[in-house]
Amino acid sequence: MILKARCPAKINLFLSVGPPDASGMHPLRTVFQAISLSDDLTVEWGADHETITCNWDGLPEQNTLTKTLRLARELAEIPPLKIHIEKRIPAESGLGGGSSNAAALLRILQRKCTKEVLADHFLHETASAVGADVPFFLVGGTALAEGYGEILTPEPNRDKLNLVIARPTQGTSTAEAYRALDSAERDWREFPDSFEIYNDFERTASCASIEWMERLQVHGATDAGLSGSGSAVFGIFDSPEAAESAASKLKAEGCPFVETAHSLTREESLWTS
């Protein structure tokens, strides 16, 4: 049996990071938004032997999918799987590609194993154990997140956002980004009362990320921001045509990764077949 799932990227429309607590972890307040830039996950159930392949070179032997399988097999009998990831979401970008892959696999496992075996609360606990962003990709659409990202409040679907995603050549290490942020003074902001683009990591983002944010606005973005800890940035445009025009101009200026995208509803972001 072949099962497929969409693995959408995410952007952070708002991200405020608290000081590290006694565990050394950083609590946060963020607004996640799933977007149409996505990977595709294909799973062959009951293969002769387990394999994980990817259209991009460099997939680590131990990754979010191997961790997800290891944890899920503590709860359910899962046969060898043949897994293929068709990747489009760049790594070290703050777009959540690996986390989305893990959540898509969990959705497929629950569908095959039934909710009696992999109940929603077990799925959420497994997702939290794999990575901080993984639980959001079980919710999709738009959601507020607190704690370390695992306390989620789904929001109603918003009007569609027309987006351009840009990423400089250099990726961003999440651990290094947090260390840099801890050296900068900041307030831990509450959620905004109205739509606001904000990200604490812009204080310490690379010059290249900030430059592409500025170019997005020069080319017509009504607002622009950093996603997660970077290095990808996004711009919001009034129309798909305006987004396409800006994307073409960024490519002409030498931006190494540029994609148009749009926000997804909850239903769109959780697609499986």
Sequence and secondary structure as in RCSB ss.txt:
>XXXX:A:sequence
MILKARCPAKINLFLSVGPPDASGMHPLRTVFQAISLSDDLTVEWGADHETITCNWDGLPEQNTLTKTLRLAREL
AEIPPLKIHIEKRIPAESGLGGGSSNAAALLRILQRKCTKEVLADHFLHETASAVGADVPFFLVGGTALAEGYGE
ILTPEPNRDKLNLVIARPTQGTSTAEAYRALDSAERDWREFPDSFEIYNDFERTASCASIEWMERLQVHGATDAG
LSGSGSAVFGIFDSPEAAESAASKLKAEGCPFVETAHSLTREESLWTS
>XXXX:A:secstr
 EEEEEEEEEEEEEEEE    TTS   EEEEEEEEEEEEEEEEEET SS EEEESSTT  SS HHHHHHHHHTTT
S    EEEEEE  S SSSSS HHHHHHHHHHHHHHHHH TTTS HHHHHHHHHHH TTTTHHHH SEEEEETTTT
EEEEE      EEEEEE SS   HHHHHHHHHTS        SS   EEGGGGT  HHHHHHHHHHHHTT SEEE
E TTSS EEEEESSHHHHHHHHHHHHHTT SEEEEEEB  HHHHT B 
